[in-house]
């Protein structure tokens, strides 16, 4: 099993795909983080003279720092990269017919697939590290040199948030891997995964908001991810709207368990189908 895992990890890092997508993700993460940091001190966002009540950017707090350094995740943009890579890593094996040789060298397909899942999770965690470095570099530079505000990088909760990002990215990679096993056509799988994540989630958020089904919003994968990485209130307790509070689980690990359950269902069903399908 250990040998199979090492083989799958080497397989990931011997291609140019992982670092090419990682570079694109890092640039986007830094830019979005810088954009969020530029909003600091913008009291006009509240739409009234209420001293920034309910505005996460009115004052620099630990929660605001978490919001800035995880801005790409909150916007559901940078999570598309580990998702897409998870899809591509498995569908490319079907596309180039290398999956047949892999199954022949290791006849137990479950060992192969579990090894691939571990390799995918490790790659996702690595992407999270790259994402954190890029986001902090971009956001902190604006906070410190443009806004003259504390970066909050000395706060434990900020680093806890970035650490939770490793779990979130690993789960999103497994999401993509699961979709790729279910839909072996590479183009169709990528379009479905990215489309469902970006377009469908936005549509669901709008529908649930209009219908005032606020408690249902916390079950959407993108919102679960935001719930995981934002562990402190960005408004420092100013917002007490029950409708807003009902959109999130009380603890980050609760959101993490639900998100992991979604990914596990996709991965297990996809793996089960793969063990029963004929591979050309």
C-alpha positions as CSV (number, residue, x, y, z in Angstrom):
1,X,0.0,0.0,0.0
2,X,2.8,2.4,0.9
3,X,4.6,1.6,-2.3
4,X,1.4,2.3,-4.3
5,X,0.9,5.6,-2.5
6,X,4.4,6.7,-3.3
7,X,3.9,5.7,-7.0
8,X,0.8,7.7,-7.2
9,X,2.4,10.8,-5.6
10,X,5.3,10.6,-8.0
11,X,2.8,10.3,-10.9
12,X,1.2,13.6,-9.9
13,X,4.4,15.5,-9.5
14,X,6.1,14.3,-12.7
15,X,3.7,16.3,-14.8
16,X,3.6,20.0,-15.5
17,X,-0.1,20.2,-14.8
18,X,0.1,20.5,-11.0
19,X,2.5,23.4,-10.9
20,X,0.9,25.2,-13.9
21,X,-2.5,25.2,-12.2
22,X,-0.9,25.9,-8.8
23,X,0.8,29.0,-10.3
24,X,-2.5,30.3,-11.7
25,X,-4.2,29.7,-8.4
26,X,-1.5,31.5,-6.5
27,X,-1.7,34.6,-8.7
28,X,-5.5,34.7,-8.4
29,X,-5.4,34.1,-4.6
30,X,-3.0,37.0,-4.1
31,X,-5.1,39.4,-6.3
32,X,-8.4,38.6,-4.6
33,X,-6.8,38.9,-1.2
34,X,-5.4,42.3,-2.2
35,X,-8.8,43.4,-3.4
36,X,-10.4,42.4,-0.1
37,X,-7.6,44.2,1.9
38,X,-8.3,47.3,-0.1
39,X,-11.8,47.5,1.4
40,X,-10.4,48.0,4.9
41,X,-11.8,51.2,6.5
42,X,-14.5,51.5,4.0
43,X,-17.4,52.5,6.3
44,X,-19.5,53.4,3.3
45,X,-20.2,49.7,2.7
46,X,-22.7,49.7,5.5
47,X,-25.0,52.1,3.7
48,X,-25.5,54.3,6.8
49,X,-24.0,56.1,9.7
50,X,-23.8,53.3,12.1
51,X,-20.1,53.3,12.8
52,X,-19.5,50.3,10.7
53,X,-22.0,48.1,12.4
54,X,-22.2,44.8,10.5
55,X,-19.3,45.8,8.2
56,X,-16.4,43.3,8.4
57,X,-14.0,45.8,6.9
58,X,-14.8,48.8,9.2
59,X,-12.1,47.7,11.7
60,X,-9.3,45.2,11.5
61,X,-10.2,42.2,13.5
62,X,-9.0,38.6,13.6
63,X,-12.1,37.6,11.7
64,X,-11.4,40.3,9.1
65,X,-7.9,38.9,8.7
66,X,-9.3,35.4,8.2
67,X,-11.7,36.9,5.6
68,X,-8.9,38.6,3.7
69,X,-6.4,35.7,3.7
70,X,-9.1,33.3,2.6
71,X,-10.8,35.7,0.2
72,X,-10.3,33.4,-2.8
73,X,-12.0,30.6,-1.0
74,X,-14.9,32.8,0.2
75,X,-15.5,33.9,-3.3
76,X,-15.5,30.3,-4.5
77,X,-12.9,31.0,-7.1
78,X,-9.6,29.4,-5.9
79,X,-11.3,26.2,-4.8
80,X,-12.0,25.6,-8.5
81,X,-8.3,24.8,-9.0
82,X,-8.0,21.8,-6.7
83,X,-11.4,20.7,-7.8
84,X,-10.4,20.7,-11.5
85,X,-7.0,19.1,-10.8
86,X,-8.7,16.3,-8.9
87,X,-10.9,15.7,-12.0
88,X,-8.0,15.9,-14.4
89,X,-5.7,13.5,-12.5
90,X,-8.1,10.6,-12.8
91,X,-9.7,11.4,-16.2
92,X,-6.3,11.8,-17.8
93,X,-5.5,8.2,-17.0
94,X,-8.6,7.1,-18.9
95,X,-7.9,9.5,-21.7
96,X,-4.3,8.3,-22.2
97,X,-5.1,4.6,-21.3
98,X,-2.6,4.5,-18.5
99,X,-5.2,3.3,-16.0
100,X,-5.1,-0.2,-17.6
101,X,-1.4,-0.6,-16.9
102,X,-1.9,0.6,-13.4
103,X,-4.6,-2.0,-12.7
104,X,-2.5,-4.7,-14.3
105,X,0.5,-3.9,-12.1
106,X,-1.7,-3.8,-9.0
107,X,-4.6,-6.2,-9.6
108,X,-6.5,-5.1,-6.4
109,X,-8.3,-2.0,-7.7
110,X,-9.3,-0.8,-4.3
111,X,-5.6,-0.5,-3.3
112,X,-5.0,1.5,-6.5
113,X,-7.9,3.8,-5.9
114,X,-7.2,4.3,-2.2
115,X,-3.6,5.1,-3.1
116,X,-4.8,7.7,-5.6
117,X,-7.1,9.2,-3.1
118,X,-4.2,9.7,-0.6
119,X,-2.1,11.2,-3.4
120,X,-4.9,13.5,-4.3
121,X,-5.4,14.6,-0.7
122,X,-1.7,15.3,-0.3
123,X,-1.7,17.4,-3.4
124,X,-4.7,19.3,-2.2
125,X,-2.9,20.1,1.1
126,X,0.1,21.3,-0.9
127,X,-2.1,23.5,-2.9
128,X,-3.5,24.9,0.3
129,X,0.0,25.9,1.5
130,X,0.7,27.6,-1.8
131,X,-2.7,29.4,-1.6
132,X,-2.0,30.5,2.0
133,X,1.4,31.9,1.1
134,X,0.1,33.8,-1.9
135,X,-3.0,35.1,-0.1
136,X,-1.0,36.3,3.0
137,X,1.7,37.9,0.8
138,X,-0.9,39.8,-1.2
139,X,-3.3,40.7,1.6
140,X,-0.7,41.5,4.2
141,X,1.2,43.9,1.9
142,X,-1.9,46.0,1.4
143,X,-2.9,45.9,5.0
144,X,0.5,47.0,6.3
145,X,1.8,49.3,3.6
146,X,-1.4,50.9,2.2
147,X,-3.9,50.7,5.0
148,X,-1.4,51.0,7.9
149,X,-3.3,48.3,9.8
150,X,-2.0,45.3,11.8
151,X,-1.8,42.2,9.8
152,X,-3.0,40.0,12.7
153,X,-0.4,37.3,11.7
154,X,0.6,37.0,15.3
155,X,-2.9,35.7,16.2
156,X,-3.3,32.0,16.7
157,X,-6.8,32.0,15.2
158,X,-5.5,33.4,11.9
159,X,-3.0,30.5,11.6
160,X,-5.7,28.1,12.7
161,X,-7.8,29.3,9.8
162,X,-5.0,28.8,7.3
163,X,-4.4,25.4,8.7
164,X,-8.0,24.4,8.3
165,X,-7.5,25.4,4.7
166,X,-5.3,22.3,4.2
167,X,-8.3,20.1,5.1
168,X,-10.7,22.1,2.9
169,X,-8.4,21.9,-0.2
170,X,-7.8,18.2,0.3
171,X,-11.6,17.6,0.4
172,X,-12.1,19.7,-2.7
173,X,-9.5,17.6,-4.5
174,X,-11.3,14.5,-3.5
175,X,-14.5,16.1,-4.8
176,X,-12.9,16.4,-8.2
177,X,-11.5,12.9,-8.0
178,X,-14.9,11.5,-7.2
179,X,-16.5,13.4,-10.2
180,X,-13.7,12.1,-12.4
181,X,-14.4,8.5,-11.5
182,X,-18.1,8.9,-12.0
183,X,-17.7,10.7,-15.4
184,X,-14.7,9.4,-17.2
185,X,-15.0,11.9,-20.1
186,X,-12.5,14.6,-19.2
187,X,-14.2,17.6,-20.8
188,X,-17.6,16.6,-19.5
189,X,-16.3,15.9,-16.0
190,X,-14.5,19.3,-15.7
191,X,-17.4,21.3,-17.1
192,X,-19.8,19.5,-14.7
193,X,-17.6,19.9,-11.6
194,X,-16.7,23.6,-12.2
195,X,-20.2,24.5,-13.4
196,X,-21.9,22.9,-10.4
197,X,-19.5,24.5,-8.0
198,X,-19.5,28.0,-9.5
199,X,-22.9,28.5,-11.3
200,X,-25.2,26.1,-9.4
201,X,-24.0,27.2,-6.0
202,X,-24.5,30.9,-6.8
203,X,-28.0,30.1,-8.1
204,X,-28.9,28.1,-4.9
205,X,-27.6,30.9,-2.7
206,X,-29.8,33.4,-4.6
207,X,-32.9,31.1,-4.5
208,X,-32.5,30.3,-0.8
209,X,-32.0,33.9,0.0
210,X,-35.1,35.1,-1.9
211,X,-37.2,32.3,-0.4
212,X,-35.6,33.1,3.1
213,X,-34.5,29.5,3.5
214,X,-31.5,30.7,5.4
215,X,-30.8,27.5,7.3
216,X,-30.6,25.6,4.0
217,X,-27.8,27.8,2.8
218,X,-25.3,26.3,5.3
219,X,-25.5,22.9,3.5
220,X,-24.1,24.3,0.2
221,X,-20.5,23.1,-0.3
222,X,-19.1,26.6,-0.9
223,X,-20.7,27.9,2.2
224,X,-19.5,25.0,4.2
225,X,-16.0,25.8,3.1
226,X,-16.3,29.4,4.2
227,X,-17.8,28.2,7.5
228,X,-14.6,26.1,8.0
229,X,-12.0,28.8,7.4
230,X,-13.8,31.8,9.1
231,X,-13.7,30.8,12.8
232,X,-13.9,34.3,14.2
233,X,-16.7,36.9,13.7
234,X,-15.3,39.5,11.2
235,X,-17.7,42.1,12.7
236,X,-16.4,41.5,16.2
237,X,-19.9,40.7,17.5
238,X,-21.7,43.7,15.8
239,X,-23.9,41.5,13.7
240,X,-26.6,39.6,15.6
241,X,-29.1,39.0,12.8
242,X,-30.6,35.5,13.4
243,X,-31.0,35.0,9.7
244,X,-27.3,35.5,9.2
245,X,-26.4,33.2,12.0
246,X,-28.6,30.4,10.7
247,X,-26.5,30.2,7.5
248,X,-23.6,28.7,9.4
249,X,-22.8,25.8,11.7
250,X,-21.7,26.7,15.2
251,X,-18.3,25.1,14.8
252,X,-15.9,24.8,11.9
253,X,-15.5,21.0,12.3
254,X,-19.2,20.5,11.9
255,X,-19.1,22.1,8.5
256,X,-16.0,20.1,7.7
257,X,-17.6,16.8,8.5
258,X,-20.6,17.6,6.2
259,X,-18.2,18.7,3.4
260,X,-16.1,15.6,3.9
261,X,-19.2,13.4,3.8
262,X,-20.2,14.9,0.4
263,X,-16.7,14.1,-0.9
264,X,-16.7,10.7,0.6
265,X,-20.0,9.7,-1.0
266,X,-18.7,10.8,-4.5
267,X,-15.3,9.1,-4.0
268,X,-16.7,5.8,-2.7
269,X,-19.5,5.6,-5.3
270,X,-17.0,6.5,-8.0
271,X,-14.5,3.9,-6.7
272,X,-17.1,1.2,-6.4
273,X,-18.2,1.8,-10.0
274,X,-14.5,1.8,-11.2
275,X,-13.9,-1.6,-9.6
276,X,-16.8,-3.0,-11.5
277,X,-16.3,-1.4,-14.9
278,X,-14.2,-2.9,-17.7
279,X,-11.2,-0.8,-18.5
280,X,-10.0,-0.7,-22.1
